[in-house]
């Protein structure tokens, strides 16, 4: 397993995080591509109104897996909320690992960290959406191993969106 440090993603690392996400998810929608701009400006009253307009209650936080030797960003994760289920769930955001360093345990560390952060919110569920695209196959195995069950599927033009959910126990 690669040794990584997980730390809050500060504004100065958002550009690096955006590049990593775009490399991992090149098929993003325009709205998804705007999310890093929204993250950077999340405390602005205008941004809060725009997020509410699209049904988002807000971003909770984002974290990066950092290589302690080089300081390189190896993976990211985050949590956000939708207005429709904000009292019961948090959603996993931009969970990804740099393709160059996959299969070294970084994704496992990030997902376990995300689950612990989700538990601390006091919500009942951690939810996420992913796809059946081949570059997300390893993530599907990881999600299954942590108990994230498939709760819905929606077919899109070239792939299927998979919705997963994990019932959270209160923090110990």
Secondary structure, DSSP 8 states (H G I E B T S, - for coil): ---EEEEE--GGGHHHHHHHHHHH-TT--HHHHTHHHHHHTTTSHHHHHHHHHTTEEEEEEEEEEEETTT--EEEEEEEEEEGGGTTTEEEEEEEEE-GGG-SSSHHHHHHHHHHHHHHHTT-SEEEEEEE--GGGHHHHHHHHHTT-EEEEEEE-SSSEEEEEEEE-----
